[in-house]
Amino acid sequence: MNLRHLQYLRLVIEQGSFAAAAQAGGVTQPAISHGMRQLQQQFAEPLFVRTGRQQRPTEAALRLAREGALLEQQVHALTASRKAAVSRDVLRAGMTPSAALVCGPALYSAWCGGHPHRRLDMRSEDEGRMLAELQAGHLDLVLAPRPRGFLAAGLACEPLYRLAPLAYVRRAHPLVAARSLAELGLAQWAIVGPSVRGPVNVLREAFAVRRLAPPRVAASCPDFSSLVQLLTQSDLIGVIPHPALLSAVPAGQLVPLRLRESLPTYEMHLFTPVRMRRAAAPVVAGLKQALASSSAQDPHQPAMR
């Protein structure tokens, strides 16, 4: 089985069509179609069913995409370049884009506070790859949701806080009065990604569980700061996992849609190597204390578990 074809499968699932997947992946549509045919030949169950002009993934396709992502992570960990010399004064932290905005200041305070020679290096990739890097020893800790099916071999994992995503639009958006996901069927969305390697694709699952056609993703942003700015200047809709991510936007410029259906919730976890658990204990305790203090002072901050 070709790993590239599995990557194409994830793009088709996320983008909703072969043409959109080709554009997002920087390849031709025939390449996507060929890859899907090659995958389909290896399975008796259909991977897609046609709904209008879109290819809707079956449960078999979604399962294959998740398993393919885990396989890619394991291959990446095995073929990672040799470890570079790491200073004891540097903390290498992997974070999702939302965790970097919410937890970055707290982690900096916990690690660098009172230690002028220390440095915090934060990086952000999809959850699966960061955890593979952590298992391979290229990161010291990871703040991310726990991917489904992830085998946390050698890692300690504990929940930090729960996130309850909401769909946001600019106040003058033509769909600001929408009260159901069905009313958003023709809307265009902006996301942070693309990635379907996390614990849950909140947007897609919200539509899929109600048997609605996949949402139309018109823009992918590198982080939540750029997503928020895009929402303020367009008629795109975006999912924001926590109000703290709106801190750079004037109050009231973006408003949550009052939908009857709730979006899937998930938890942010802290992952550390078991072998480093004792050494990491002080910074973990400092991070929790800083987050708890921020939560008490700012109602937009997530509550500690």
Contacts in CASP RR format, 6 or more apart in sequence:
PFRMAT RR
TARGET T0000
AUTHOR 0000-0000-0000
METHOD contacts of the structure
MODEL  1
MNLRHLQYLRLVIEQGSFAAAAQAGGVTQPAISHGMRQLQQQFAEPLFVR
TGRQQRPTEAALRLAREGALLEQQVHALTASRKAAVSRDVLRAGMTPSAA
LVCGPALYSAWCGGHPHRRLDMRSEDEGRMLAELQAGHLDLVLAPRPRGF
LAAGLACEPLYRLAPLAYVRRAHPLVAARSLAELGLAQWAIVGPSVRGPV
NVLREAFAVRRLAPPRVAASCPDFSSLVQLLTQSDLIGVIPHPALLSAVP
AGQLVPLRLRESLPTYEMHLFTPVRMRRAAAPVVAGLKQALASSSAQDPH
QPAMR
1 39 0 8 1.000
1 42 0 8 1.000
2 35 0 8 1.000
2 38 0 8 1.000
3 68 0 8 1.000
3 71 0 8 1.000
3 72 0 8 1.000
3 75 0 8 1.000
4 35 0 8 1.000
5 35 0 8 1.000
5 36 0 8 1.000
5 38 0 8 1.000
5 39 0 8 1.000
6 39 0 8 1.000
6 64 0 8 1.000
6 65 0 8 1.000
6 68 0 8 1.000
6 69 0 8 1.000
6 71 0 8 1.000
6 72 0 8 1.000
7 72 0 8 1.000
8 21 0 8 1.000
8 27 0 8 1.000
8 31 0 8 1.000
8 32 0 8 1.000
8 35 0 8 1.000
8 36 0 8 1.000
9 36 0 8 1.000
9 39 0 8 1.000
9 47 0 8 1.000
9 61 0 8 1.000
9 64 0 8 1.000
9 65 0 8 1.000
10 65 0 8 1.000
10 69 0 8 1.000
10 196 0 8 1.000
10 197 0 8 1.000
11 21 0 8 1.000
11 24 0 8 1.000
11 25 0 8 1.000
11 32 0 8 1.000
11 194 0 8 1.000
12 18 0 8 1.000
12 21 0 8 1.000
12 32 0 8 1.000
12 36 0 8 1.000
12 48 0 8 1.000
12 55 0 8 1.000
12 57 0 8 1.000
13 57 0 8 1.000
13 61 0 8 1.000
13 62 0 8 1.000
13 65 0 8 1.000
13 196 0 8 1.000
13 204 0 8 1.000
14 21 0 8 1.000
14 24 0 8 1.000
14 194 0 8 1.000
14 195 0 8 1.000
14 196 0 8 1.000
14 201 0 8 1.000
14 204 0 8 1.000
14 217 0 8 1.000
15 21 0 8 1.000
15 23 0 8 1.000
15 24 0 8 1.000
15 194 0 8 1.000
15 217 0 8 1.000
16 54 0 8 1.000
16 55 0 8 1.000
16 56 0 8 1.000
16 214 0 8 1.000
16 216 0 8 1.000
16 217 0 8 1.000
17 53 0 8 1.000
17 54 0 8 1.000
17 55 0 8 1.000
18 29 0 8 1.000
18 32 0 8 1.000
18 33 0 8 1.000
18 36 0 8 1.000
18 55 0 8 1.000
19 29 0 8 1.000
20 217 0 8 1.000
21 32 0 8 1.000
22 28 0 8 1.000
22 29 0 8 1.000
22 31 0 8 1.000
22 32 0 8 1.000
24 194 0 8 1.000
24 220 0 8 1.000
36 47 0 8 1.000
36 48 0 8 1.000
39 47 0 8 1.000
39 64 0 8 1.000
40 46 0 8 1.000
40 47 0 8 1.000
43 60 0 8 1.000
43 64 0 8 1.000
45 58 0 8 1.000
45 60 0 8 1.000
46 58 0 8 1.000
46 60 0 8 1.000
47 57 0 8 1.000
47 58 0 8 1.000
47 60 0 8 1.000
47 61 0 8 1.000
47 64 0 8 1.000
48 55 0 8 1.000
48 56 0 8 1.000
48 57 0 8 1.000
48 58 0 8 1.000
48 61 0 8 1.000
49 55 0 8 1.000
49 56 0 8 1.000
49 58 0 8 1.000
50 56 0 8 1.000
51 213 0 8 1.000
54 213 0 8 1.000
54 214 0 8 1.000
56 213 0 8 1.000
56 214 0 8 1.000
57 65 0 8 1.000
65 196 0 8 1.000
66 148 0 8 1.000
66 149 0 8 1.000
69 128 0 8 1.000
69 147 0 8 1.000
69 196 0 8 1.000
69 197 0 8 1.000
69 198 0 8 1.000
70 128 0 8 1.000
70 147 0 8 1.000
70 149 0 8 1.000
70 150 0 8 1.000
70 151 0 8 1.000
73 128 0 8 1.000
73 129 0 8 1.000
73 131 0 8 1.000
73 132 0 8 1.000
73 197 0 8 1.000
74 132 0 8 1.000
76 129 0 8 1.000
76 132 0 8 1.000
77 132 0 8 1.000
77 133 0 8 1.000
77 135 0 8 1.000
77 136 0 8 1.000
80 132 0 8 1.000
80 133 0 8 1.000
80 136 0 8 1.000
80 138 0 8 1.000
83 137 0 8 1.000
83 138 0 8 1.000
86 92 0 8 1.000
87 119 0 8 1.000
89 115 0 8 1.000
89 117 0 8 1.000
89 118 0 8 1.000
89 119 0 8 1.000
90 118 0 8 1.000
90 119 0 8 1.000
90 120 0 8 1.000
90 121 0 8 1.000
91 107 0 8 1.000
91 111 0 8 1.000
91 118 0 8 1.000
91 119 0 8 1.000
91 120 0 8 1.000
91 121 0 8 1.000
91 140 0 8 1.000
91 141 0 8 1.000
91 283 0 8 1.000
92 121 0 8 1.000
92 123 0 8 1.000
92 138 0 8 1.000
92 139 0 8 1.000
92 140 0 8 1.000
92 141 0 8 1.000
93 107 0 8 1.000
93 120 0 8 1.000
93 121 0 8 1.000
93 122 0 8 1.000
93 123 0 8 1.000
93 139 0 8 1.000
93 140 0 8 1.000
93 141 0 8 1.000
93 142 0 8 1.000
93 143 0 8 1.000
94 122 0 8 1.000
94 123 0 8 1.000
94 124 0 8 1.000
94 125 0 8 1.000
94 130 0 8 1.000
94 133 0 8 1.000
94 134 0 8 1.000
94 139 0 8 1.000
94 141 0 8 1.000
94 142 0 8 1.000
94 143 0 8 1.000
94 144 0 8 1.000
95 103 0 8 1.000
95 104 0 8 1.000
95 122 0 8 1.000
95 123 0 8 1.000
95 124 0 8 1.000
95 130 0 8 1.000
95 142 0 8 1.000
95 143 0 8 1.000
95 144 0 8 1.000
96 124 0 8 1.000
96 127 0 8 1.000
96 143 0 8 1.000
96 144 0 8 1.000
96 145 0 8 1.000
96 268 0 8 1.000
97 124 0 8 1.000
97 192 0 8 1.000
97 222 0 8 1.000
97 223 0 8 1.000
97 224 0 8 1.000
98 163 0 8 1.000
98 192 0 8 1.000
98 224 0 8 1.000
98 241 0 8 1.000
98 242 0 8 1.000
98 245 0 8 1.000
98 268 0 8 1.000
99 143 0 8 1.000
99 144 0 8 1.000
99 268 0 8 1.000
100 122 0 8 1.000
100 124 0 8 1.000
100 143 0 8 1.000
100 223 0 8 1.000
101 223 0 8 1.000
101 224 0 8 1.000
101 225 0 8 1.000
101 244 0 8 1.000
101 245 0 8 1.000
102 242 0 8 1.000
102 244 0 8 1.000
102 245 0 8 1.000
102 268 0 8 1.000
102 301 0 8 1.000
102 302 0 8 1.000
103 143 0 8 1.000
103 160 0 8 1.000
103 268 0 8 1.000
103 287 0 8 1.000
103 291 0 8 1.000
104 120 0 8 1.000
104 122 0 8 1.000
105 290 0 8 1.000
105 294 0 8 1.000
106 286 0 8 1.000
106 287 0 8 1.000
106 290 0 8 1.000
106 291 0 8 1.000
106 294 0 8 1.000
107 120 0 8 1.000
107 122 0 8 1.000
107 143 0 8 1.000
107 283 0 8 1.000
107 287 0 8 1.000
107 290 0 8 1.000
108 120 0 8 1.000
109 286 0 8 1.000
109 290 0 8 1.000
110 283 0 8 1.000
110 284 0 8 1.000
110 285 0 8 1.000
110 286 0 8 1.000
110 287 0 8 1.000
110 289 0 8 1.000
110 290 0 8 1.000
111 118 0 8 1.000
111 120 0 8 1.000
111 283 0 8 1.000
112 118 0 8 1.000
112 119 0 8 1.000
112 120 0 8 1.000
123 130 0 8 1.000
123 139 0 8 1.000
124 130 0 8 1.000
124 223 0 8 1.000
125 133 0 8 1.000
126 195 0 8 1.000
126 197 0 8 1.000
126 198 0 8 1.000
127 142 0 8 1.000
127 144 0 8 1.000
127 145 0 8 1.000
127 146 0 8 1.000
127 147 0 8 1.000
127 195 0 8 1.000
127 197 0 8 1.000
127 198 0 8 1.000
127 199 0 8 1.000
128 144 0 8 1.000
128 147 0 8 1.000
128 150 0 8 1.000
128 197 0 8 1.000
128 198 0 8 1.000
129 197 0 8 1.000
130 139 0 8 1.000
130 142 0 8 1.000
130 144 0 8 1.000
131 142 0 8 1.000
131 144 0 8 1.000
131 147 0 8 1.000
131 150 0 8 1.000
131 152 0 8 1.000
131 155 0 8 1.000
131 271 0 8 1.000
133 139 0 8 1.000
133 142 0 8 1.000
134 140 0 8 1.000
134 141 0 8 1.000
134 142 0 8 1.000
134 155 0 8 1.000
134 271 0 8 1.000
134 272 0 8 1.000
134 273 0 8 1.000
135 153 0 8 1.000
135 154 0 8 1.000
135 155 0 8 1.000
135 273 0 8 1.000
137 273 0 8 1.000
140 272 0 8 1.000
140 273 0 8 1.000
140 276 0 8 1.000
140 280 0 8 1.000
141 270 0 8 1.000
141 271 0 8 1.000
141 272 0 8 1.000
141 280 0 8 1.000
141 283 0 8 1.000
141 284 0 8 1.000
142 270 0 8 1.000
142 271 0 8 1.000
142 272 0 8 1.000
143 160 0 8 1.000
143 268 0 8 1.000
143 269 0 8 1.000
143 270 0 8 1.000
143 271 0 8 1.000
144 198 0 8 1.000
144 268 0 8 1.000
144 269 0 8 1.000
144 271 0 8 1.000
145 163 0 8 1.000
145 198 0 8 1.000
145 199 0 8 1.000
145 200 0 8 1.000
145 266 0 8 1.000
145 267 0 8 1.000
145 268 0 8 1.000
145 269 0 8 1.000
146 152 0 8 1.000
146 157 0 8 1.000
146 199 0 8 1.000
146 267 0 8 1.000
146 269 0 8 1.000
147 197 0 8 1.000
147 198 0 8 1.000
147 199 0 8 1.000
148 198 0 8 1.000
148 199 0 8 1.000
148 200 0 8 1.000
152 271 0 8 1.000
154 273 0 8 1.000
154 274 0 8 1.000
154 275 0 8 1.000
155 271 0 8 1.000
155 272 0 8 1.000
155 273 0 8 1.000
155 274 0 8 1.000
156 271 0 8 1.000
156 272 0 8 1.000
156 273 0 8 1.000
156 274 0 8 1.000
156 277 0 8 1.000
157 269 0 8 1.000
157 270 0 8 1.000
157 271 0 8 1.000
158 269 0 8 1.000
158 270 0 8 1.000
159 267 0 8 1.000
159 268 0 8 1.000
159 269 0 8 1.000
159 270 0 8 1.000
159 305 0 8 1.000
160 267 0 8 1.000
160 268 0 8 1.000
160 269 0 8 1.000
160 270 0 8 1.000
160 288 0 8 1.000
160 291 0 8 1.000
160 302 0 8 1.000
160 304 0 8 1.000
160 305 0 8 1.000
161 267 0 8 1.000
161 268 0 8 1.000
161 291 0 8 1.000
161 302 0 8 1.000
161 303 0 8 1.000
161 304 0 8 1.000
161 305 0 8 1.000
162 265 0 8 1.000
162 266 0 8 1.000
162 267 0 8 1.000
162 268 0 8 1.000
162 302 0 8 1.000
162 303 0 8 1.000
162 305 0 8 1.000
163 241 0 8 1.000
163 242 0 8 1.000
163 265 0 8 1.000
163 266 0 8 1.000
163 267 0 8 1.000
163 268 0 8 1.000
163 302 0 8 1.000
164 241 0 8 1.000
164 242 0 8 1.000
164 262 0 8 1.000
164 263 0 8 1.000
164 265 0 8 1.000
165 202 0 8 1.000
165 239 0 8 1.000
165 240 0 8 1.000
165 241 0 8 1.000
165 242 0 8 1.000
165 263 0 8 1.000
165 264 0 8 1.000
165 265 0 8 1.000
166 239 0 8 1.000
166 240 0 8 1.000
166 256 0 8 1.000
166 257 0 8 1.000
166 263 0 8 1.000
167 184 0 8 1.000
167 237 0 8 1.000
167 238 0 8 1.000
167 239 0 8 1.000
167 256 0 8 1.000
167 257 0 8 1.000
167 259 0 8 1.000
167 263 0 8 1.000
168 231 0 8 1.000
168 237 0 8 1.000
168 238 0 8 1.000
168 239 0 8 1.000
168 240 0 8 1.000
168 246 0 8 1.000
168 254 0 8 1.000
168 255 0 8 1.000
168 256 0 8 1.000
168 257 0 8 1.000
169 175 0 8 1.000
169 176 0 8 1.000
169 231 0 8 1.000
169 235 0 8 1.000
169 237 0 8 1.000
169 238 0 8 1.000
169 254 0 8 1.000
169 255 0 8 1.000
169 257 0 8 1.000
170 176 0 8 1.000
170 231 0 8 1.000
170 232 0 8 1.000
170 233 0 8 1.000
170 234 0 8 1.000
170 235 0 8 1.000
170 253 0 8 1.000
170 254 0 8 1.000
170 255 0 8 1.000
171 252 0 8 1.000
171 253 0 8 1.000
171 254 0 8 1.000
171 255 0 8 1.000
173 235 0 8 1.000
173 237 0 8 1.000
174 235 0 8 1.000
175 183 0 8 1.000
175 184 0 8 1.000
175 187 0 8 1.000
175 235 0 8 1.000
175 237 0 8 1.000
175 257 0 8 1.000
176 255 0 8 1.000
176 257 0 8 1.000
178 184 0 8 1.000
178 257 0 8 1.000
178 259 0 8 1.000
179 257 0 8 1.000
179 258 0 8 1.000
179 259 0 8 1.000
179 260 0 8 1.000
180 259 0 8 1.000
180 260 0 8 1.000
180 261 0 8 1.000
181 206 0 8 1.000
181 207 0 8 1.000
181 210 0 8 1.000
181 212 0 8 1.000
181 259 0 8 1.000
181 261 0 8 1.000
182 210 0 8 1.000
182 212 0 8 1.000
184 215 0 8 1.000
184 237 0 8 1.000
184 257 0 8 1.000
185 212 0 8 1.000
185 213 0 8 1.000
185 215 0 8 1.000
185 216 0 8 1.000
186 216 0 8 1.000
187 215 0 8 1.000
187 216 0 8 1.000
187 237 0 8 1.000
188 216 0 8 1.000
188 217 0 8 1.000
188 218 0 8 1.000
188 219 0 8 1.000
188 235 0 8 1.000
188 236 0 8 1.000
188 237 0 8 1.000
189 203 0 8 1.000
189 215 0 8 1.000
189 216 0 8 1.000
189 217 0 8 1.000
189 218 0 8 1.000
189 219 0 8 1.000
189 236 0 8 1.000
189 237 0 8 1.000
189 238 0 8 1.000
189 239 0 8 1.000
190 217 0 8 1.000
190 218 0 8 1.000
190 219 0 8 1.000
190 220 0 8 1.000
190 221 0 8 1.000
190 227 0 8 1.000
190 230 0 8 1.000
190 231 0 8 1.000
190 234 0 8 1.000
190 236 0 8 1.000
190 237 0 8 1.000
190 238 0 8 1.000
191 203 0 8 1.000
191 217 0 8 1.000
191 219 0 8 1.000
191 220 0 8 1.000
191 221 0 8 1.000
191 227 0 8 1.000
191 238 0 8 1.000
191 239 0 8 1.000
192 220 0 8 1.000
192 221 0 8 1.000
192 222 0 8 1.000
192 223 0 8 1.000
192 224 0 8 1.000
192 227 0 8 1.000
193 220 0 8 1.000
193 221 0 8 1.000
193 222 0 8 1.000
194 217 0 8 1.000
194 220 0 8 1.000
196 204 0 8 1.000
199 266 0 8 1.000
200 264 0 8 1.000
200 266 0 8 1.000
202 239 0 8 1.000
202 241 0 8 1.000
202 263 0 8 1.000
202 264 0 8 1.000
202 266 0 8 1.000
203 215 0 8 1.000
203 217 0 8 1.000
203 238 0 8 1.000
203 239 0 8 1.000
203 263 0 8 1.000
204 214 0 8 1.000
204 215 0 8 1.000
205 264 0 8 1.000
206 261 0 8 1.000
206 263 0 8 1.000
206 264 0 8 1.000
207 213 0 8 1.000
207 214 0 8 1.000
207 215 0 8 1.000
208 214 0 8 1.000
210 261 0 8 1.000
218 236 0 8 1.000
219 230 0 8 1.000
219 236 0 8 1.000
221 227 0 8 1.000
221 230 0 8 1.000
224 240 0 8 1.000
224 245 0 8 1.000
225 248 0 8 1.000
227 238 0 8 1.000
227 240 0 8 1.000
228 240 0 8 1.000
228 245 0 8 1.000
228 246 0 8 1.000
228 248 0 8 1.000
228 249 0 8 1.000
228 254 0 8 1.000
229 248 0 8 1.000
229 249 0 8 1.000
230 236 0 8 1.000
231 237 0 8 1.000
231 238 0 8 1.000
231 254 0 8 1.000
232 249 0 8 1.000
232 253 0 8 1.000
232 254 0 8 1.000
237 257 0 8 1.000
239 263 0 8 1.000
240 246 0 8 1.000
240 254 0 8 1.000
240 256 0 8 1.000
242 300 0 8 1.000
242 302 0 8 1.000
243 300 0 8 1.000
244 298 0 8 1.000
244 300 0 8 1.000
244 301 0 8 1.000
244 302 0 8 1.000
246 254 0 8 1.000
246 300 0 8 1.000
247 300 0 8 1.000
267 305 0 8 1.000
268 302 0 8 1.000
270 284 0 8 1.000
270 287 0 8 1.000
272 280 0 8 1.000
272 284 0 8 1.000
273 280 0 8 1.000
288 304 0 8 1.000
291 301 0 8 1.000
291 302 0 8 1.000
291 304 0 8 1.000
292 304 0 8 1.000
294 301 0 8 1.000
295 301 0 8 1.000
295 302 0 8 1.000
295 303 0 8 1.000
295 304 0 8 1.000
END
